[in-house]
């Protein structure tokens, strides 16, 4: 049996830092691009964390200490 998980949008908000990030994903393939240190890997690690499949905490130290909301 095949299952498909669609992730439509991501909203991250930090009340402490007064910053937010919002992104909508389209059907099909979504390409994430940007310069080095722009947050591509952090975005992927955040998605894994939200699904409960990230078992490597050291990659998310900044997320655990930022006190932000993921939706």
mmCIF file of the N, C-alpha and C atoms, coordinates in Angstrom:
data_MODEL
# 
_entry.id   MODEL 
# 
loop_
_atom_site.group_PDB 
_atom_site.id 
_atom_site.type_symbol 
_atom_site.label_atom_id 
_atom_site.label_alt_id 
_atom_site.label_comp_id 
_atom_site.label_asym_id 
_atom_site.label_entity_id 
_atom_site.label_seq_id 
_atom_site.pdbx_PDB_ins_code 
_atom_site.Cartn_x 
_atom_site.Cartn_y 
_atom_site.Cartn_z 
_atom_site.occupancy 
_atom_site.B_iso_or_equiv 
_atom_site.pdbx_formal_charge 
_atom_site.auth_seq_id 
_atom_site.auth_comp_id 
_atom_site.auth_asym_id 
_atom_site.auth_atom_id 
_atom_site.pdbx_PDB_model_num 
ATOM 1   N N  . UNK A 1 1  ? 0.843  -1.167 0.000  1.00 0.00 ? 1  UNK A N  1 
ATOM 2   C CA . UNK A 1 1  ? 0.000  0.000  0.000  1.00 0.00 ? 1  UNK A CA 1 
ATOM 3   C C  . UNK A 1 1  ? 0.901  1.248  0.000  1.00 0.00 ? 1  UNK A C  1 
ATOM 4   N N  . UNK A 1 2  ? 0.612  2.160  -0.888 1.00 0.00 ? 2  UNK A N  1 
ATOM 5   C CA . UNK A 1 2  ? 1.396  3.389  -1.013 1.00 0.00 ? 2  UNK A CA 1 
ATOM 6   C C  . UNK A 1 2  ? 0.664  4.543  -0.330 1.00 0.00 ? 2  UNK A C  1 
ATOM 7   N N  . UNK A 1 3  ? 1.412  5.353  0.380  1.00 0.00 ? 3  UNK A N  1 
ATOM 8   C CA . UNK A 1 3  ? 0.836  6.523  1.055  1.00 0.00 ? 3  UNK A CA 1 
ATOM 9   C C  . UNK A 1 3  ? 1.558  7.768  0.571  1.00 0.00 ? 3  UNK A C  1 
ATOM 10  N N  . UNK A 1 4  ? 0.833  8.841  0.435  1.00 0.00 ? 4  UNK A N  1 
ATOM 11  C CA . UNK A 1 4  ? 1.408  10.120 0.011  1.00 0.00 ? 4  UNK A CA 1 
ATOM 12  C C  . UNK A 1 4  ? 1.129  11.145 1.090  1.00 0.00 ? 4  UNK A C  1 
ATOM 13  N N  . UNK A 1 5  ? 2.164  11.836 1.481  1.00 0.00 ? 5  UNK A N  1 
ATOM 14  C CA . UNK A 1 5  ? 2.042  12.895 2.469  1.00 0.00 ? 5  UNK A CA 1 
ATOM 15  C C  . UNK A 1 5  ? 2.253  14.216 1.756  1.00 0.00 ? 5  UNK A C  1 
ATOM 16  N N  . UNK A 1 6  ? 1.243  15.077 1.778  1.00 0.00 ? 6  UNK A N  1 
ATOM 17  C CA . UNK A 1 6  ? 1.360  16.391 1.146  1.00 0.00 ? 6  UNK A CA 1 
ATOM 18  C C  . UNK A 1 6  ? 1.508  17.440 2.232  1.00 0.00 ? 6  UNK A C  1 
ATOM 19  N N  . UNK A 1 7  ? 2.523  18.233 2.072  1.00 0.00 ? 7  UNK A N  1 
ATOM 20  C CA . UNK A 1 7  ? 2.796  19.318 3.010  1.00 0.00 ? 7  UNK A CA 1 
ATOM 21  C C  . UNK A 1 7  ? 2.475  20.606 2.271  1.00 0.00 ? 7  UNK A C  1 
ATOM 22  N N  . UNK A 1 8  ? 1.367  21.263 2.610  1.00 0.00 ? 8  UNK A N  1 
ATOM 23  C CA . UNK A 1 8  ? 0.889  22.424 1.854  1.00 0.00 ? 8  UNK A CA 1 
ATOM 24  C C  . UNK A 1 8  ? 1.584  23.724 2.205  1.00 0.00 ? 8  UNK A C  1 
ATOM 25  N N  . UNK A 1 9  ? 1.804  23.941 3.486  1.00 0.00 ? 9  UNK A N  1 
ATOM 26  C CA . UNK A 1 9  ? 2.396  25.222 3.895  1.00 0.00 ? 9  UNK A CA 1 
ATOM 27  C C  . UNK A 1 9  ? 3.105  25.066 5.229  1.00 0.00 ? 9  UNK A C  1 
ATOM 28  N N  . UNK A 1 10 ? 3.993  26.011 5.488  1.00 0.00 ? 10 UNK A N  1 
ATOM 29  C CA . UNK A 1 10 ? 4.757  26.012 6.726  1.00 0.00 ? 10 UNK A CA 1 
ATOM 30  C C  . UNK A 1 10 ? 4.767  27.429 7.280  1.00 0.00 ? 10 UNK A C  1 
ATOM 31  N N  . UNK A 1 11 ? 4.456  27.563 8.559  1.00 0.00 ? 11 UNK A N  1 
ATOM 32  C CA . UNK A 1 11 ? 4.502  28.857 9.234  1.00 0.00 ? 11 UNK A CA 1 
ATOM 33  C C  . UNK A 1 11 ? 5.329  28.693 10.504 1.00 0.00 ? 11 UNK A C  1 
ATOM 34  N N  . UNK A 1 12 ? 6.335  29.539 10.654 1.00 0.00 ? 12 UNK A N  1 
ATOM 35  C CA . UNK A 1 12 ? 7.187  29.524 11.843 1.00 0.00 ? 12 UNK A CA 1 
ATOM 36  C C  . UNK A 1 12 ? 7.180  30.930 12.417 1.00 0.00 ? 12 UNK A C  1 
ATOM 37  N N  . UNK A 1 13 ? 6.961  31.039 13.714 1.00 0.00 ? 13 UNK A N  1 
ATOM 38  C CA . UNK A 1 13 ? 6.914  32.353 14.362 1.00 0.00 ? 13 UNK A CA 1 
ATOM 39  C C  . UNK A 1 13 ? 7.703  32.331 15.665 1.00 0.00 ? 13 UNK A C  1 
ATOM 40  N N  . UNK A 1 14 ? 8.520  33.341 15.857 1.00 0.00 ? 14 UNK A N  1 
ATOM 41  C CA . UNK A 1 14 ? 9.253  33.505 17.101 1.00 0.00 ? 14 UNK A CA 1 
ATOM 42  C C  . UNK A 1 14 ? 8.798  34.801 17.762 1.00 0.00 ? 14 UNK A C  1 
ATOM 43  N N  . UNK A 1 15 ? 8.057  34.665 18.850 1.00 0.00 ? 15 UNK A N  1 
ATOM 44  C CA . UNK A 1 15 ? 7.587  35.854 19.564 1.00 0.00 ? 15 UNK A CA 1 
ATOM 45  C C  . UNK A 1 15 ? 8.764  36.595 20.188 1.00 0.00 ? 15 UNK A C  1 
ATOM 46  N N  . UNK A 1 16 ? 9.726  35.841 20.691 1.00 0.00 ? 16 UNK A N  1 
ATOM 47  C CA . UNK A 1 16 ? 10.889 36.439 21.340 1.00 0.00 ? 16 UNK A CA 1 
ATOM 48  C C  . UNK A 1 16 ? 11.691 37.308 20.370 1.00 0.00 ? 16 UNK A C  1 
ATOM 49  N N  . UNK A 1 17 ? 11.896 36.814 19.152 1.00 0.00 ? 17 UNK A N  1 
ATOM 50  C CA . UNK A 1 17 ? 12.682 37.545 18.165 1.00 0.00 ? 17 UNK A CA 1 
ATOM 51  C C  . UNK A 1 17 ? 11.823 38.406 17.237 1.00 0.00 ? 17 UNK A C  1 
ATOM 52  N N  . UNK A 1 18 ? 10.492 38.293 17.341 1.00 0.00 ? 18 UNK A N  1 
ATOM 53  C CA . UNK A 1 18 ? 9.556  39.010 16.485 1.00 0.00 ? 18 UNK A CA 1 
ATOM 54  C C  . UNK A 1 18 ? 9.863  38.785 15.002 1.00 0.00 ? 18 UNK A C  1 
ATOM 55  N N  . UNK A 1 19 ? 10.062 37.505 14.642 1.00 0.00 ? 19 UNK A N  1 
ATOM 56  C CA . UNK A 1 19 ? 10.331 37.114 13.270 1.00 0.00 ? 19 UNK A CA 1 
ATOM 57  C C  . UNK A 1 19 ? 9.373  36.000 12.883 1.00 0.00 ? 19 UNK A C  1 
ATOM 58  N N  . UNK A 1 20 ? 9.046  35.952 11.599 1.00 0.00 ? 20 UNK A N  1 
ATOM 59  C CA . UNK A 1 20 ? 8.224  34.848 11.123 1.00 0.00 ? 20 UNK A CA 1 
ATOM 60  C C  . UNK A 1 20 ? 8.682  34.424 9.733  1.00 0.00 ? 20 UNK A C  1 
ATOM 61  N N  . UNK A 1 21 ? 8.295  33.208 9.362  1.00 0.00 ? 21 UNK A N  1 
ATOM 62  C CA . UNK A 1 21 ? 8.585  32.646 8.053  1.00 0.00 ? 21 UNK A CA 1 
ATOM 63  C C  . UNK A 1 21 ? 7.338  31.919 7.595  1.00 0.00 ? 21 UNK A C  1 
ATOM 64  N N  . UNK A 1 22 ? 6.949  32.147 6.342  1.00 0.00 ? 22 UNK A N  1 
ATOM 65  C CA . UNK A 1 22 ? 5.783  31.479 5.774  1.00 0.00 ? 22 UNK A CA 1 
ATOM 66  C C  . UNK A 1 22 ? 6.135  31.013 4.368  1.00 0.00 ? 22 UNK A C  1 
ATOM 67  N N  . UNK A 1 23 ? 5.761  29.793 4.044  1.00 0.00 ? 23 UNK A N  1 
ATOM 68  C CA . UNK A 1 23 ? 6.052  29.233 2.728  1.00 0.00 ? 23 UNK A CA 1 
ATOM 69  C C  . UNK A 1 23 ? 4.905  28.321 2.323  1.00 0.00 ? 23 UNK A C  1 
ATOM 70  N N  . UNK A 1 24 ? 4.467  28.428 1.061  1.00 0.00 ? 24 UNK A N  1 
ATOM 71  C CA . UNK A 1 24 ? 3.470  27.514 0.515  1.00 0.00 ? 24 UNK A CA 1 
ATOM 72  C C  . UNK A 1 24 ? 4.145  26.583 -0.471 1.00 0.00 ? 24 UNK A C  1 
ATOM 73  N N  . UNK A 1 25 ? 3.784  25.320 -0.402 1.00 0.00 ? 25 UNK A N  1 
ATOM 74  C CA . UNK A 1 25 ? 4.317  24.318 -1.297 1.00 0.00 ? 25 UNK A CA 1 
ATOM 75  C C  . UNK A 1 25 ? 3.247  23.967 -2.327 1.00 0.00 ? 25 UNK A C  1 
ATOM 76  N N  . UNK A 1 26 ? 3.645  23.750 -3.558 1.00 0.00 ? 26 UNK A N  1 
ATOM 77  C CA . UNK A 1 26 ? 2.724  23.423 -4.652 1.00 0.00 ? 26 UNK A CA 1 
ATOM 78  C C  . UNK A 1 26 ? 2.716  21.919 -4.885 1.00 0.00 ? 26 UNK A C  1 
ATOM 79  N N  . UNK A 1 27 ? 1.719  21.433 -5.632 1.00 0.00 ? 27 UNK A N  1 
ATOM 80  C CA . UNK A 1 27 ? 1.688  20.022 -6.018 1.00 0.00 ? 27 UNK A CA 1 
ATOM 81  C C  . UNK A 1 27 ? 2.886  19.720 -6.906 1.00 0.00 ? 27 UNK A C  1 
ATOM 82  N N  . UNK A 1 28 ? 3.376  18.515 -6.821 1.00 0.00 ? 28 UNK A N  1 
ATOM 83  C CA . UNK A 1 28 ? 4.529  18.126 -7.624 1.00 0.00 ? 28 UNK A CA 1 
ATOM 84  C C  . UNK A 1 28 ? 5.826  18.359 -6.882 1.00 0.00 ? 28 UNK A C  1 
ATOM 85  N N  . UNK A 1 29 ? 6.837  18.733 -7.609 1.00 0.00 ? 29 UNK A N  1 
ATOM 86  C CA . UNK A 1 29 ? 8.170  18.931 -7.041 1.00 0.00 ? 29 UNK A CA 1 
ATOM 87  C C  . UNK A 1 29 ? 8.375  20.392 -6.673 1.00 0.00 ? 29 UNK A C  1 
ATOM 88  N N  . UNK A 1 30 ? 8.864  20.626 -5.472 1.00 0.00 ? 30 UNK A N  1 
ATOM 89  C CA . UNK A 1 30 ? 9.218  21.961 -5.019 1.00 0.00 ? 30 UNK A CA 1 
ATOM 90  C C  . UNK A 1 30 ? 10.728 22.010 -4.841 1.00 0.00 ? 30 UNK A C  1 
ATOM 91  N N  . UNK A 1 31 ? 11.351 23.002 -5.432 1.00 0.00 ? 31 UNK A N  1 
ATOM 92  C CA . UNK A 1 31 ? 12.805 23.143 -5.357 1.00 0.00 ? 31 UNK A CA 1 
ATOM 93  C C  . UNK A 1 31 ? 13.147 24.243 -4.371 1.00 0.00 ? 31 UNK A C  1 
ATOM 94  N N  . UNK A 1 32 ? 13.938 23.883 -3.379 1.00 0.00 ? 32 UNK A N  1 
ATOM 95  C CA . UNK A 1 32 ? 14.392 24.834 -2.369 1.00 0.00 ? 32 UNK A CA 1 
ATOM 96  C C  . UNK A 1 32 ? 15.812 25.226 -2.736 1.00 0.00 ? 32 UNK A C  1 
ATOM 97  N N  . UNK A 1 33 ? 16.030 26.516 -2.948 1.00 0.00 ? 33 UNK A N  1 
ATOM 98  C CA . UNK A 1 33 ? 17.364 26.968 -3.348 1.00 0.00 ? 33 UNK A CA 1 
ATOM 99  C C  . UNK A 1 33 ? 17.727 28.242 -2.597 1.00 0.00 ? 33 UNK A C  1 
ATOM 100 N N  . UNK A 1 34 ? 18.990 28.531 -2.550 1.00 0.00 ? 34 UNK A N  1 
ATOM 101 C CA . UNK A 1 34 ? 19.471 29.733 -1.889 1.00 0.00 ? 34 UNK A CA 1 
ATOM 102 C C  . UNK A 1 34 ? 20.964 29.633 -1.654 1.00 0.00 ? 34 UNK A C  1 
ATOM 103 N N  . UNK A 1 35 ? 21.522 30.731 -1.220 1.00 0.00 ? 35 UNK A N  1 
ATOM 104 C CA . UNK A 1 35 ? 22.959 30.795 -0.948 1.00 0.00 ? 35 UNK A CA 1 
ATOM 105 C C  . UNK A 1 35 ? 23.320 29.942 0.269  1.00 0.00 ? 35 UNK A C  1 
ATOM 106 N N  . UNK A 1 36 ? 24.606 29.682 0.422  1.00 0.00 ? 36 UNK A N  1 
ATOM 107 C CA . UNK A 1 36 ? 25.075 28.982 1.618  1.00 0.00 ? 36 UNK A CA 1 
ATOM 108 C C  . UNK A 1 36 ? 24.639 29.745 2.861  1.00 0.00 ? 36 UNK A C  1 
ATOM 109 N N  . UNK A 1 37 ? 24.304 29.031 3.892  1.00 0.00 ? 37 UNK A N  1 
ATOM 110 C CA . UNK A 1 37 ? 23.826 29.541 5.190  1.00 0.00 ? 37 UNK A CA 1 
ATOM 111 C C  . UNK A 1 37 ? 22.502 30.300 5.092  1.00 0.00 ? 37 UNK A C  1 
ATOM 112 N N  . UNK A 1 38 ? 21.726 30.071 4.038  1.00 0.00 ? 38 UNK A N  1 
ATOM 113 C CA . UNK A 1 38 ? 20.435 30.757 3.919  1.00 0.00 ? 38 UNK A CA 1 
ATOM 114 C C  . UNK A 1 38 ? 19.310 30.023 4.636  1.00 0.00 ? 38 UNK A C  1 
ATOM 115 N N  . UNK A 1 39 ? 19.538 28.767 5.065  1.00 0.00 ? 39 UNK A N  1 
ATOM 116 C CA . UNK A 1 39 ? 18.545 28.046 5.849  1.00 0.00 ? 39 UNK A CA 1 
ATOM 117 C C  . UNK A 1 39 ? 17.901 26.862 5.166  1.00 0.00 ? 39 UNK A C  1 
ATOM 118 N N  . UNK A 1 40 ? 18.413 26.426 4.035  1.00 0.00 ? 40 UNK A N  1 
ATOM 119 C CA . UNK A 1 40 ? 17.833 25.283 3.325  1.00 0.00 ? 40 UNK A CA 1 
ATOM 120 C C  . UNK A 1 40 ? 17.843 24.020 4.180  1.00 0.00 ? 40 UNK A C  1 
ATOM 121 N N  . UNK A 1 41 ? 18.987 23.698 4.727  1.00 0.00 ? 41 UNK A N  1 
ATOM 122 C CA . UNK A 1 41 ? 19.096 22.492 5.562  1.00 0.00 ? 41 UNK A CA 1 
ATOM 123 C C  . UNK A 1 41 ? 18.266 22.625 6.833  1.00 0.00 ? 41 UNK A C  1 
ATOM 124 N N  . UNK A 1 42 ? 18.216 23.815 7.397  1.00 0.00 ? 42 UNK A N  1 
ATOM 125 C CA . UNK A 1 42 ? 17.407 24.041 8.602  1.00 0.00 ? 42 UNK A CA 1 
ATOM 126 C C  . UNK A 1 42 ? 15.930 23.826 8.295  1.00 0.00 ? 42 UNK A C  1 
ATOM 127 N N  . UNK A 1 43 ? 15.479 24.247 7.120  1.00 0.00 ? 43 UNK A N  1 
ATOM 128 C CA . UNK A 1 43 ? 14.095 24.018 6.721  1.00 0.00 ? 43 UNK A CA 1 
ATOM 129 C C  . UNK A 1 43 ? 13.796 22.522 6.644  1.00 0.00 ? 43 UNK A C  1 
ATOM 130 N N  . UNK A 1 44 ? 14.673 21.764 6.009  1.00 0.00 ? 44 UNK A N  1 
ATOM 131 C CA . UNK A 1 44 ? 14.474 20.315 5.904  1.00 0.00 ? 44 UNK A CA 1 
ATOM 132 C C  . UNK A 1 44 ? 14.498 19.661 7.279  1.00 0.00 ? 44 UNK A C  1 
ATOM 133 N N  . UNK A 1 45 ? 15.450 20.033 8.120  1.00 0.00 ? 45 UNK A N  1 
ATOM 134 C CA . UNK A 1 45 ? 15.529 19.479 9.473  1.00 0.00 ? 45 UNK A CA 1 
ATOM 135 C C  . UNK A 1 45 ? 14.287 19.842 10.286 1.00 0.00 ? 45 UNK A C  1 
ATOM 136 N N  . UNK A 1 46 ? 13.743 21.037 10.065 1.00 0.00 ? 46 UNK A N  1 
ATOM 137 C CA . UNK A 1 46 ? 12.517 21.446 10.769 1.00 0.00 ? 46 UNK A CA 1 
ATOM 138 C C  . UNK A 1 46 ? 11.347 20.575 10.359 1.00 0.00 ? 46 UNK A C  1 
ATOM 139 N N  . UNK A 1 47 ? 11.216 20.295 9.077  1.00 0.00 ? 47 UNK A N  1 
ATOM 140 C CA . UNK A 1 47 ? 10.133 19.421 8.609  1.00 0.00 ? 47 UNK A CA 1 
ATOM 141 C C  . UNK A 1 47 ? 10.267 18.029 9.219  1.00 0.00 ? 47 UNK A C  1 
ATOM 142 N N  . UNK A 1 48 ? 11.478 17.501 9.242  1.00 0.00 ? 48 UNK A N  1 
ATOM 143 C CA . UNK A 1 48 ? 11.700 16.192 9.865  1.00 0.00 ? 48 UNK A CA 1 
ATOM 144 C C  . UNK A 1 48 ? 11.348 16.221 11.348 1.00 0.00 ? 48 UNK A C  1 
ATOM 145 N N  . UNK A 1 49 ? 11.731 17.294 12.022 1.00 0.00 ? 49 UNK A N  1 
ATOM 146 C CA . UNK A 1 49 ? 11.420 17.452 13.451 1.00 0.00 ? 49 UNK A CA 1 
ATOM 147 C C  . UNK A 1 49 ? 9.906  17.468 13.672 1.00 0.00 ? 49 UNK A C  1 
ATOM 148 N N  . UNK A 1 50 ? 9.187  18.193 12.822 1.00 0.00 ? 50 UNK A N  1 
ATOM 149 C CA . UNK A 1 50 ? 7.731  18.287 12.967 1.00 0.00 ? 50 UNK A CA 1 
ATOM 150 C C  . UNK A 1 50 ? 7.043  16.941 12.791 1.00 0.00 ? 50 UNK A C  1 
ATOM 151 N N  . UNK A 1 51 ? 7.602  16.097 11.925 1.00 0.00 ? 51 UNK A N  1 
ATOM 152 C CA . UNK A 1 51 ? 7.034  14.773 11.707 1.00 0.00 ? 51 UNK A CA 1 
ATOM 153 C C  . UNK A 1 51 ? 7.532  13.756 12.717 1.00 0.00 ? 51 UNK A C  1 
ATOM 154 N N  . UNK A 1 52 ? 8.432  14.168 13.607 1.00 0.00 ? 52 UNK A N  1 
ATOM 155 C CA . UNK A 1 52 ? 8.914  13.279 14.646 1.00 0.00 ? 52 UNK A CA 1 
ATOM 156 C C  . UNK A 1 52 ? 9.911  12.249 14.166 1.00 0.00 ? 52 UNK A C  1 
ATOM 157 N N  . UNK A 1 53 ? 10.565 12.508 13.033 1.00 0.00 ? 53 UNK A N  1 
ATOM 158 C CA . UNK A 1 53 ? 11.513 11.528 12.509 1.00 0.00 ? 53 UNK A CA 1 
ATOM 159 C C  . UNK A 1 53 ? 12.949 12.044 12.542 1.00 0.00 ? 53 UNK A C  1 
ATOM 160 N N  . UNK A 1 54 ? 13.187 13.124 13.250 1.00 0.00 ? 54 UNK A N  1 
ATOM 161 C CA . UNK A 1 54 ? 14.553 13.631 13.392 1.00 0.00 ? 54 UNK A CA 1 
ATOM 162 C C  . UNK A 1 54 ? 15.109 13.122 14.705 1.00 0.00 ? 54 UNK A C  1 
ATOM 163 N N  . UNK A 1 55 ? 16.126 12.298 14.618 1.00 0.00 ? 55 UNK A N  1 
ATOM 164 C CA . UNK A 1 55 ? 16.710 11.744 15.843 1.00 0.00 ? 55 UNK A CA 1 
ATOM 165 C C  . UNK A 1 55 ? 18.091 12.332 16.128 1.00 0.00 ? 55 UNK A C  1 
ATOM 166 N N  . UNK A 1 56 ? 18.478 13.379 15.426 1.00 0.00 ? 56 UNK A N  1 
ATOM 167 C CA . UNK A 1 56 ? 19.792 13.990 15.614 1.00 0.00 ? 56 UNK A CA 1 
ATOM 168 C C  . UNK A 1 56 ? 19.596 15.412 16.123 1.00 0.00 ? 56 UNK A C  1 
ATOM 169 N N  . UNK A 1 57 ? 19.532 15.576 17.432 1.00 0.00 ? 57 UNK A N  1 
ATOM 170 C CA . UNK A 1 57 ? 19.230 16.868 18.045 1.00 0.00 ? 57 UNK A CA 1 
ATOM 171 C C  . UNK A 1 57 ? 20.283 17.930 17.753 1.00 0.00 ? 57 UNK A C  1 
ATOM 172 N N  . UNK A 1 58 ? 21.523 17.540 17.560 1.00 0.00 ? 58 UNK A N  1 
ATOM 173 C CA . UNK A 1 58 ? 22.589 18.537 17.399 1.00 0.00 ? 58 UNK A CA 1 
ATOM 174 C C  . UNK A 1 58 ? 22.364 19.425 16.185 1.00 0.00 ? 58 UNK A C  1 
ATOM 175 N N  . UNK A 1 59 ? 21.648 18.949 15.169 1.00 0.00 ? 59 UNK A N  1 
ATOM 176 C CA . UNK A 1 59 ? 21.380 19.772 13.994 1.00 0.00 ? 59 UNK A CA 1 
ATOM 177 C C  . UNK A 1 59 ? 20.294 20.812 14.258 1.00 0.00 ? 59 UNK A C  1 
ATOM 178 N N  . UNK A 1 60 ? 19.578 20.668 15.351 1.00 0.00 ? 60 UNK A N  1 
ATOM 179 C CA . UNK A 1 60 ? 18.466 21.574 15.637 1.00 0.00 ? 60 UNK A CA 1 
ATOM 180 C C  . UNK A 1 60 ? 18.673 22.388 16.903 1.00 0.00 ? 60 UNK A C  1 
ATOM 181 N N  . UNK A 1 61 ? 19.906 22.545 17.343 1.00 0.00 ? 61 UNK A N  1 
ATOM 182 C CA . UNK A 1 61 ? 20.153 23.314 18.564 1.00 0.00 ? 61 UNK A CA 1 
ATOM 183 C C  . UNK A 1 61 ? 19.572 24.714 18.495 1.00 0.00 ? 61 UNK A C  1 
ATOM 184 N N  . UNK A 1 62 ? 19.672 25.379 17.348 1.00 0.00 ? 62 UNK A N  1 
ATOM 185 C CA . UNK A 1 62 ? 19.119 26.730 17.230 1.00 0.00 ? 62 UNK A CA 1 
ATOM 186 C C  . UNK A 1 62 ? 17.598 26.714 17.309 1.00 0.00 ? 62 UNK A C  1 
ATOM 187 N N  . UNK A 1 63 ? 16.979 25.655 16.851 1.00 0.00 ? 63 UNK A N  1 
ATOM 188 C CA . UNK A 1 63 ? 15.521 25.555 16.922 1.00 0.00 ? 63 UNK A CA 1 
ATOM 189 C C  . UNK A 1 63 ? 15.067 25.326 18.356 1.00 0.00 ? 63 UNK A C  1 
ATOM 190 N N  . UNK A 1 64 ? 15.745 24.458 19.076 1.00 0.00 ? 64 UNK A N  1 
ATOM 191 C CA . UNK A 1 64 ? 15.345 24.172 20.449 1.00 0.00 ? 64 UNK A CA 1 
ATOM 192 C C  . UNK A 1 64 ? 15.511 25.379 21.364 1.00 0.00 ? 64 UNK A C  1 
ATOM 193 N N  . UNK A 1 65 ? 16.432 26.285 21.061 1.00 0.00 ? 65 UNK A N  1 
ATOM 194 C CA . UNK A 1 65 ? 16.685 27.417 21.945 1.00 0.00 ? 65 UNK A CA 1 
ATOM 195 C C  . UNK A 1 65 ? 15.966 28.692 21.512 1.00 0.00 ? 65 UNK A C  1 
ATOM 196 N N  . UNK A 1 66 ? 15.332 28.704 20.347 1.00 0.00 ? 66 UNK A N  1 
ATOM 197 C CA . UNK A 1 66 ? 14.700 29.932 19.835 1.00 0.00 ? 66 UNK A CA 1 
ATOM 198 C C  . UNK A 1 66 ? 13.309 30.171 20.394 1.00 0.00 ? 66 UNK A C  1 
ATOM 199 N N  . UNK A 1 67 ? 12.694 29.176 20.997 1.00 0.00 ? 67 UNK A N  1 
ATOM 200 C CA . UNK A 1 67 ? 11.375 29.325 21.576 1.00 0.00 ? 67 UNK A CA 1 
ATOM 201 C C  . UNK A 1 67 ? 10.367 29.847 20.545 1.00 0.00 ? 67 UNK A C  1 
ATOM 202 N N  . UNK A 1 68 ? 10.143 29.085 19.486 1.00 0.00 ? 68 UNK A N  1 
ATOM 203 C CA . UNK A 1 68 ? 9.240  29.513 18.433 1.00 0.00 ? 68 UNK A CA 1 
ATOM 204 C C  . UNK A 1 68 ? 8.124  28.513 18.230 1.00 0.00 ? 68 UNK A C  1 
ATOM 205 N N  . UNK A 1 69 ? 7.138  28.912 17.425 1.00 0.00 ? 69 UNK A N  1 
ATOM 206 C CA . UNK A 1 69 ? 5.946  28.116 17.170 1.00 0.00 ? 69 UNK A CA 1 
ATOM 207 C C  . UNK A 1 69 ? 6.009  27.597 15.734 1.00 0.00 ? 69 UNK A C  1 
ATOM 208 N N  . UNK A 1 70 ? 5.782  26.300 15.558 1.00 0.00 ? 70 UNK A N  1 
ATOM 209 C CA . UNK A 1 70 ? 5.707  25.698 14.225 1.00 0.00 ? 70 UNK A CA 1 
ATOM 210 C C  . UNK A 1 70 ? 4.263  25.308 13.967 1.00 0.00 ? 70 UNK A C  1 
ATOM 211 N N  . UNK A 1 71 ? 3.744  25.641 12.795 1.00 0.00 ? 71 UNK A N  1 
ATOM 212 C CA . UNK A 1 71 ? 2.383  25.265 12.412 1.00 0.00 ? 71 UNK A CA 1 
ATOM 213 C C  . UNK A 1 71 ? 2.375  24.742 10.999 1.00 0.00 ? 71 UNK A C  1 
# 
